[in-house]
Every structure is written in C-alpha cells, then in structure tokens.
Amino acid sequence: MMDGMNNSWGMGYGYGWIIGLIVLVVFIWLLVKVVNKNKK
C-alpha cells in the first residue's frame, strides 16, 4: 500500500542525500562557530 515510504527518508525520489548534505553542512558550520568562539 505505502510503496513510497519504504526508504529511510520516506521520499523515494533521490532527495534524501540533499537532506543529509544540509544536515552535514549545518553541523560543520556549528562546529566551526563553536571552535572560533573558544579561540577568542
């Protein structure tokens, strides 16, 4: 019945990697921000 909901992101159109990439970029940005704050 719910054939489009079987993959991890629930999309099935190849957009899951975009979400993963955005999460990774945000995580790296926050990490750099914290490290820079600690250096000041």
Order of alpha helices (4+ residues) and beta strands (2+ residues): alpha
